[in-house]
Amino acid sequence: MKLQEAQETIDRWITTTGVRYFSELTNMAILSEEVGEVARIMARKYGDQSSKENEKDADLANELADVLFVLICIANQTGVNLTEALEKNLKKKTERDALRHQNNPKLSSGK
């Protein structure tokens, strides 16, 4: 699914199943909560923190999808075309960081 398709699909879901969008501020709070859930999984699965018994079945893919869903909701309700925004952002990063990352010894393949 392309970003534009995702934006359209989520908009249809929100306006039918979801009734309406939550306010932008509510969605920002929900986004923060969902990112926190991703952070919890990362800290326990890839970091040094041990999992609680009820967290052993945590699903990173599902939590990342929750983040993406809310992010798309915010984009939709604020009029952001994510395809255009991502293309513009990638162009900026490419121009700004092309040599910076290549010259970073911490990123060399030897590490």
C-alpha positions in Angstrom: 0.0 0.0 0.0 1.4 3.4 -1.0 1.2 6.3 1.4 -1.5 8.1 -0.5 -3.6 4.9 -0.5 -3.0 4.5 3.3 -4.2 8.1 3.9 -7.3 7.5 1.8 -8.0 4.1 3.4 -7.6 5.5 6.9 -9.8 8.4 6.1 -12.5 6.1 4.9 -12.2 4.0 8.0 -12.3 7.0 10.3 -15.4 8.5 8.7 -17.3 5.2 8.7 -16.1 2.8 11.5 -14.4 5.4 13.6 -17.3 8.0 13.3 -14.9 11.0 13.2 -11.3 12.0 13.8 -10.3 12.7 17.4 -9.1 16.3 17.8 -5.5 17.0 16.7 -4.4 17.4 20.3 -6.0 14.1 21.3 -4.3 12.4 18.4 -0.9 13.9 19.4 -1.4 12.5 22.9 -2.3 9.1 21.4 0.7 9.2 19.1 3.0 9.9 22.1 1.4 6.9 24.0 1.9 4.6 21.0 5.5 5.7 20.6 6.0 4.9 24.3 4.7 1.4 23.7 7.2 1.0 20.9 10.0 2.3 23.2 9.0 -0.2 25.9 9.3 -3.1 23.5 12.6 -1.8 22.1 14.1 -1.4 25.6 13.1 -4.9 26.6 13.8 -6.8 23.4 16.9 -4.9 22.1 18.0 -3.0 25.2 19.1 -4.0 28.7 15.7 -3.9 30.4 14.0 -7.2 31.3 10.4 -7.9 30.4 7.6 -8.3 32.8 5.7 -11.5 32.5 2.7 -9.8 30.8 5.0 -8.1 28.2 6.5 -11.3 26.7 4.1 -11.4 23.8 4.4 -7.7 22.9 4.2 -7.3 19.1 6.6 -4.7 17.7 5.0 -4.8 14.3 1.5 -4.1 15.7 2.8 -1.2 17.8 4.6 0.3 14.8 1.4 0.0 12.9 -0.5 1.8 15.7 2.1 4.7 15.4 1.7 4.8 11.7 -2.1 4.8 11.9 -2.2 7.8 14.3 0.5 9.6 12.3 -1.6 9.2 9.2 -4.7 10.5 11.1 -2.8 13.6 12.1 -1.6 14.1 8.5 -5.1 13.7 7.2 -6.7 16.1 9.6 -4.0 18.8 9.1 -3.9 18.5 5.3 -0.4 17.0 5.0 0.2 14.9 1.9 2.7 12.3 3.4 4.0 11.3 0.0 5.0 14.8 -0.9 6.3 15.5 2.6 8.4 12.4 2.7 9.8 13.0 -0.8 10.7 16.6 0.2 12.2 15.4 3.5 14.3 12.7 1.8 15.6 15.3 -0.8 16.6 17.6 2.1 18.4 14.8 4.0 20.2 13.7 0.8 21.5 17.1 0.0 22.4 17.9 3.7 23.8 14.6 4.8 25.3 13.0 1.6 28.9 13.4 2.7 28.4 13.7 6.4 27.4 10.1 6.9 29.9 8.7 4.4 32.7 10.5 6.3 31.5 9.3 9.7 34.0 6.7 11.0 31.4 5.4 13.5 29.3 4.2 10.5 32.1 2.5 8.6 31.6 -1.2 7.8 34.5 -2.2 10.0 32.5 -1.6 13.3 
